[in-house]
Amino acid sequence: MYFVVLNHFLTHGGGFRKYNQYNRQLMLLHSFTAWNNDGFALISGIVGYKTNKYSNLLYLWITVFFYSVGIHIYVTKYKNFCIRKNINVEFYLIIFERYWYFTEYFGIYLFLPVINKRIESLTKNELKLVVLSILGIFLIWRDYKNPKKDIFRINIFF
């Protein structure tokens, strides 16, 4: 959780902008700690290898929906905050990408049984080929052909 808080401070809290004189060191730190979100998904039990309980997905959906709509209603009714987003955005969390963690993992969770089955059936050489292909196509070739597009949203904090 320390790394989750650290990376959220750097990316969403303005840490990169505030301490831009240390940008190189902060990017290095971010590079070594960026695994935390995927690690959290695995240790939380919501997303897991070889286990795929759709009740976890339903639990996650209900929790996020409850807090999203509940906080929106509470703030608009009892506090003097001005919320610019319409409450309809809170009802359609994935469509409006309201919370990135929820949006990203909800989509992949539906395909986990297929992904896990296929990974189990791969040989070591096939797995190496798949990983190298993914790196080649999505990182190297994509950067060569379209260097200005950031499909993995890596540079959202700059």
MARLO-902543 format. One record per atom (N, C-alpha, C): x, y negated, z negated; residue number from 1; residue in one letter. Coordinates in steps of 0.001 Angstrom, whole numbers, plus 500000, padded with zeros to 6 digits. Layout:
BEGIN
      x      y      z filum dodren
      X      Y      Z   NUM      A
...
END
This chain:
BEGIN
      x      y      z filum dodren
 500826 501192 500000     1      M
 500000 500000 500000     1      M
 500868 498747 500000     1      M
 502064 498846 499434     2      Y
 502968 497704 499449     2      Y
 503249 497264 500884     2      Y
 503521 498219 501767     3      F
 503812 497893 503158     3      F
 502578 497356 503872     3      F
 501408 497846 503520     4      V
 500171 497318 504114     4      V
 500033 495845 503760     4      V
 500222 495524 502493     5      V
 500115 494126 502044     5      V
 501202 493282 502703     5      V
 502418 493790 502751     6      L
 503521 493060 503368     6      L
 503239 492755 504833     6      L
 502817 493760 505587     7      N
 502551 493538 507006     7      N
 501346 492643 507240     7      N
 500352 492733 506391     8      H
 499219 491826 506537     8      H
 499633 490385 506238     8      H
 500519 490211 505271     9      F
 501034 488869 505000     9      F
 501798 488335 506211     9      F
 502656 489172 506783    10      L
 503458 488716 507920    10      L
 502607 488407 509140    10      L
 501683 489293 509463    11      T
 500918 489130 510699    11      T
 499690 488244 510546    11      T
 498905 488472 509524    12      H
 497645 487734 509374    12      H
 497758 486560 508412    12      H
 498716 486593 507521    13      G
 498856 485539 506531    13      G
 499781 484411 506939    13      G
 500339 484497 508131    14      G
 501191 483426 508619    14      G
 502633 483509 508165    14      G
 503062 484657 507701    15      G
 504440 484815 507234    15      G
 505464 484576 508322    15      G
 505181 485049 509532    16      F
 506117 484828 510634    16      F
 506223 483348 510986    16      F
 505123 482642 510943    17      R
 505147 481210 511258    17      R
 505797 480403 510139    17      R
 505477 480731 508903    18      K
 505995 479960 507770    18      K
 507496 480142 507595    18      K
 507972 481355 507787    19      Y
 509385 481658 507603    19      Y
 510039 481970 508942    19      Y
 509792 481129 509942    20      N
 510303 481412 511280    20      N
 511829 481365 511361    20      N
 512505 480743 510398    21      Q
 513966 480747 510398    21      Q
 514510 482151 510112    21      Q
 513685 483018 509531    22      Y
 514070 484399 509263    22      Y
 513359 485374 510207    22      Y
 512986 484894 511362    23      N
 512175 485686 512282    23      N
 512823 487016 512643    23      N
 514107 487012 512900    24      R
 514797 488249 513283    24      R
 514750 489278 512145    24      R
 515002 488833 510932    25      Q
 514984 489735 509783    25      Q
 513565 490229 509501    25      Q
 512582 489342 509638    26      L
 511198 489745 509402    26      L
 510712 490725 510464    26      L
 511138 490538 511703    27      M
 510761 491487 512757    27      M
 511383 492856 512483    27      M
 512609 492870 512010    28      L
 513259 494136 511659    28      L
 512508 494814 510513    28      L
 512171 494038 509500    29      L
 511389 494568 508380    29      L
 510044 495099 508861    29      L
 509389 494339 509713    30      H
 508092 494763 510259    30      H
 508240 496052 511073    30      H
 509324 496176 511817    31      S
 509553 497379 512627    31      S
 509668 498626 511766    31      S
 510309 498503 510609    32      F
 510496 499662 509743    32      F
 509280 499963 508865    32      F
 508373 499021 508761    33      T
 507219 499234 507886    33      T
 505894 499283 508637    33      T
 505924 499256 509956    34      A
 504686 499215 510742    34      A
 503917 500538 510723    34      A
 504529 501602 510265    35      W
 503873 502908 510211    35      W
 502786 502960 509144    35      W
 502746 501976 508267    36      N
 501894 502040 507080    36      N
 500423 502217 507383    36      N
 499912 501594 508433    37      N
 498484 501714 508719    37      N
 498118 503125 509149    37      N
 498946 503727 509991    38      D
 498686 505108 510389    38      D
 498866 506049 509208    38      D
 499863 505770 508382    39      G
 500068 506571 507175    39      G
 498888 506469 506230    39      G
 498345 505277 506093    40      F
 497167 505095 505240    40      F
 495980 505900 505772    40      F
 495821 505919 507092    41      A
 494727 506684 507686    41      A
 494860 508166 507338    41      A
 496083 508672 507357    42      L
 496291 510089 507055    42      L
 496124 510398 505572    42      L
 496690 509568 504691    43      I
 496618 509889 503267    43      I
 495261 509571 502667    43      I
 494477 508723 503330    44      S
 493156 508400 502799    44      S
 492194 509565 502966    44      S
 492514 510481 503875    45      G
 491644 511627 504091    45      G
 490554 511368 505120    45      G
 490468 510158 505609    46      I
 489449 509853 506612    46      I
 489857 510446 507949    46      I
 491116 510264 508327    47      V
 491653 510835 509550    47      V
 492708 511830 509130    47      V
 492640 513036 509670    48      G
 493609 514034 509257    48      G
 493973 514988 510371    48      G
 495119 515608 510238    49      Y
 495569 516599 511196    49      Y
 494954 517949 510835    49      Y
 494376 518596 511785    50      K
 493729 519903 511656    50      K
 492442 519867 510838    50      K
 492046 518715 510368    51      T
 490771 518594 509673    51      T
 489984 517483 510333    51      T
 488748 517756 510611    52      N
 487941 516757 511289    52      N
 486512 516860 510777    52      N
 486264 516189 509680    53      K
 484924 516197 509119    53      K
 484213 514911 509536    53      K
 483140 515073 510280    54      Y
 482402 513896 510733    54      Y
 481689 513205 509580    54      Y
 481565 513877 508458    55      S
 480997 513207 507292    55      S
 481920 512081 506829    55      S
 483237 512241 507017    56      N
 484173 511158 506704    56      N
 483918 509943 507580    56      N
 483635 510195 508837    57      L
 483358 509096 509766    57      L
 482061 508394 509381    57      L
 481065 509157 509018    58      L
 479797 508572 508581    58      L
 479993 507781 507287    58      L
 480763 508321 506356    59      Y
 481061 507619 505109    59      Y
 481777 506300 505387    59      Y
 482761 506335 506268    60      L
 483492 505119 506623    60      L
 482560 504097 507262    60      L
 481701 504546 508171    61      W
 480743 503651 508834    61      W
 479806 502996 507809    61      W
 479249 503781 506939    62      I
 478306 503246 505941    62      I
 479014 502251 505013    62      I
 480212 502590 504577    63      T
 480957 501702 503683    63      T
 481254 500367 504347    63      T
 481789 500401 505541    64      V
 482135 499166 506246    64      V
 480882 498365 506560    64      V
 479831 499030 506985    65      F
 478579 498350 507295    65      F
 477994 497684 506045    65      F
 477972 498408 504941    66      F
 477423 497876 503694    66      F
 478165 496617 503254    66      F
 479502 496704 503231    67      Y
 480275 495543 502797    67      Y
 480200 494406 503805    67      Y
 480227 494716 505073    68      S
 480194 493674 506087    68      S
 478891 492886 506037    68      S
 477776 493585 506072    69      V
 476471 492918 506023    69      V
 476234 492331 504632    69      V
 476584 493070 503600    70      G
 476365 492595 502238    70      G
 477120 491321 501931    70      G
 478373 491260 502295    71      I
 479159 490054 502046    71      I
 478623 488893 502867    71      I
 478251 489165 504110    72      H
 477704 488093 504957    72      H
 476427 487513 504340    72      H
 475528 488375 503911    73      I
 474271 487901 503312    73      I
 474544 487163 502005    73      I
 475412 487698 501175    74      Y
 475733 487061 499890    74      Y
 476321 485663 500097    74      Y
 477272 485563 500987    75      V
 477947 484284 501201    75      V
 476994 483256 501800    75      V
 476184 483660 502745    76      T
 475273 482687 503354    76      T
 474136 482291 502419    76      T
 473744 483173 501507    77      K
 472613 482872 500635    77      K
 473022 482164 499340    77      K
 474138 482603 498721    78      Y
 474477 482114 497395    78      Y
 475685 481174 497347    78      Y
 476420 481090 498389    79      K
 477601 480222 498406    79      K
 477422 479154 499483    79      K
 478161 478098 499365    80      N
 478047 477008 500323    80      N
 479108 477102 501421    80      N
 479379 478319 501853    81      F
 480342 478504 502934    81      F
 479602 478474 504260    81      F
 480275 477978 505243    82      C
 479710 477975 506583    82      C
 480322 479136 507353    82      C
 479524 480115 507666    83      I
 479993 481258 508449    83      I
 479546 481034 509885    83      I
 480493 481005 510777    84      R
 480179 480708 512181    84      R
 479596 481901 512918    84      R
 479927 483070 512496    85      K
 479454 484254 513210    85      K
 478019 484570 512819    85      K
 477292 484996 513784    86      N
 475919 485416 513577    86      N
 475914 486752 512838    86      N
 474891 487019 512082    87      I
 474820 488287 511341    87      I
 474734 489483 512280    87      I
 474297 489289 513516    88      N
 474249 490400 514472    88      N
 475629 490997 514709    88      N
 476659 490179 514601    89      V
 478028 490677 514742    89      V
 478324 491701 513651    89      V
 477791 491480 512471    90      E
 478017 492395 511352    90      E
 477297 493730 511552    90      E
 476243 493757 512323    91      F
 475512 494996 512569    91      F
 476189 495869 513625    91      F
 476910 495256 514537    92      Y
 477565 495982 515634    92      Y
 479072 495851 515490    92      Y
 479606 496528 514495    93      L
 480997 496361 514088    93      L
 481997 496759 515165    93      L
 481728 497848 515860    94      I
 482677 498337 516851    94      I
 482600 497515 518128    94      I
 481420 497183 518559    95      I
 481256 496436 519803    95      I
 481956 495085 519732    95      I
 481869 494423 518597    96      F
 482476 493106 518438    96      F
 483868 493168 517810    96      F
 484411 494372 517646    97      E
 485729 494580 517052    97      E
 485885 493763 515775    97      E
 484934 493908 514899    98      R
 484894 493114 513671    98      R
 486084 493404 512765    98      R
 486404 494677 512592    99      Y
 487550 495075 511777    99      Y
 488411 496004 512619    99      Y
 489639 495619 512858   100      W
 490473 496365 513788   100      W
 490708 497799 513321   100      W
 490935 498015 512040   101      Y
 491213 499361 511545   101      Y
 490023 500281 511820   101      Y
 488865 499807 511489   102      F
 487655 500592 511691   102      F
 487411 500849 513173   102      F
 487572 499830 513999   103      T
 487337 499964 515435   103      T
 488300 500953 516071   103      T
 489582 500831 515756   104      E
 490594 501697 516357   104      E
 490403 503157 515958   104      E
 490207 503417 514677   105      Y
 490127 504794 514218   105      Y
 488766 505435 514469   105      Y
 487736 504645 514587   106      F
 486433 505219 514897   106      F
 486456 505856 516277   106      F
 487022 505157 517231   107      G
 487088 505685 518599   107      G
 487917 506941 518713   107      G
 489081 506947 518093   108      I
 489955 508108 518216   108      I
 489427 509291 517410   108      I
 488692 509022 516350   109      Y
 488182 510101 515501   109      Y
 487264 511041 516276   109      Y
 486535 510497 517217   110      L
 485631 511326 518005   110      L
 486379 512328 518886   110      L
 487617 511992 519246   111      F
 488399 512866 520123   111      F
 489416 513727 519376   111      F
 489468 513618 518059   112      L
 490467 514367 517294   112      L
 490396 515886 517465   112      L
 489228 516501 517526   113      P
 489238 517956 517714   113      P
 489915 518378 519017   113      P
 489665 517651 520073   114      V
 490280 517962 521366   114      V
 491779 517707 521318   114      V
 492172 516588 520747   115      I
 493587 516245 520648   115      I
 494334 517271 519800   115      I
 493785 517630 518651   116      N
 494440 518593 517767   116      N
 494570 519961 518424   116      N
 493523 520419 519116   117      K
 493583 521725 519793   117      K
 494671 521740 520844   117      K
 494745 520667 521599   118      R
 495733 520620 522674   118      R
 497157 520535 522109   118      R
 497363 519775 521066   119      I
 498695 519664 520465   119      I
 499148 521015 519923   119      I
 498230 521767 519319   120      E
 498571 523079 518783   120      E
 498982 524053 519875   120      E
 498420 523893 521070   121      S
 498706 524849 522142   121      S
 499961 524488 522955   121      S
 500533 523312 522731   122      L
 501716 522903 523481   122      L
 502976 523587 522960   122      L
 503867 523904 523885   123      T
 505186 524365 523475   123      T
 506036 523146 523121   123      T
 507181 523387 522557   124      K
 508061 522291 522154   124      K
 508489 521455 523367   124      K
 508817 522113 524465   125      N
 509231 521395 525677   125      N
 508072 520599 526280   125      N
 506877 521164 526262   126      E
 505715 520433 526776   126      E
 505418 519201 525923   126      E
 505557 519345 524619   127      L
 505326 518209 523729   127      L
 506349 517099 523980   127      L
 507604 517470 524186   128      K
 508630 516477 524522   128      K
 508280 515764 525829   128      K
 507828 516525 526811   129      L
 507456 515940 528098   129      L
 506285 514973 527954   129      L
 505304 515335 527150   130      V
 504152 514457 526915   130      V
 504593 513164 526238   130      V
 505415 513275 525210   131      V
 505877 512079 524490   131      V
 506701 511184 525405   131      V
 507606 511764 526177   132      L
 508408 510961 527104   132      L
 507543 510328 528189   132      L
 506532 511042 528649   133      S
 505619 510485 529650   133      S
 504841 509302 529095   133      S
 504365 509455 527880   134      I
 503625 508359 527249   134      I
 504520 507136 527088   134      I
 505735 507355 526599   135      L
 506663 506241 526449   135      L
 506990 505621 527801   135      L
 507224 506463 528790   136      G
 507559 505961 530119   136      G
 506442 505171 530762   136      G
 505245 505688 530707   137      I
 504113 505028 531373   137      I
 503639 503814 530590   137      I
 503408 503980 529319   138      F
 502777 502909 528551   138      F
 503750 501861 528031   138      F
 505019 502156 527993   139      L
 505965 501154 527503   139      L
 506880 500633 528609   139      L
 507631 501512 529210   140      I
 508638 501070 530166   140      I
 507998 500612 531479   140      I
 507199 501474 532108   141      W
 506603 501126 533398   141      W
 505636 499961 533266   141      W
 504858 499942 532204   142      R
 503908 498851 531991   142      R
 504634 497527 531800   142      R
 505715 497523 531023   143      D
 506474 496292 530817   143      D
 507142 495817 532102   143      D
 507556 496746 532925   144      Y
 508195 496383 534191   144      Y
 507176 495765 535149   144      Y
 505999 496348 535241   145      K
 504983 495877 536179   145      K
 504191 494676 535666   145      K
 503967 494590 534370   146      N
 503132 493529 533811   146      N
 503713 493080 532466   146      N
 504816 492347 532480   147      P
 505503 492033 531231   147      P
 504757 491066 530314   147      P
 503795 490340 530826   148      K
 503100 489350 530002   148      K
 501914 489926 529242   148      K
 501460 491104 529599   149      K
 500291 491709 528952   149      K
 500741 492554 527774   149      K
 500089 492384 526638   150      D
 500432 493110 525416   150      D
 499274 494044 525062   150      D
 499218 495207 525705   151      I
 498074 496095 525515   151      I
 498040 496725 524138   151      I
 499181 496818 523464   152      F
 499211 497406 522131   152      F
 499061 496365 521035   152      F
 498854 495130 521417   153      R
 498677 494017 520480   153      R
 499824 493940 519468   153      R
 501039 494105 519968   154      I
 502207 494065 519094   154      I
 502551 492643 518713   154      I
 502379 491708 519618   155      N
 502790 490334 519371   155      N
 501624 489422 519002   155      N
 500681 489910 518253   156      I
 499516 489104 517879   156      I
 499870 488012 516888   156      I
 501003 488138 516245   157      F
 501353 487183 515200   157      F
 502227 486049 515704   157      F
 502487 485971 517004   158      F
 503302 484883 517546   158      F
 502449 483941 518360   158      F
END
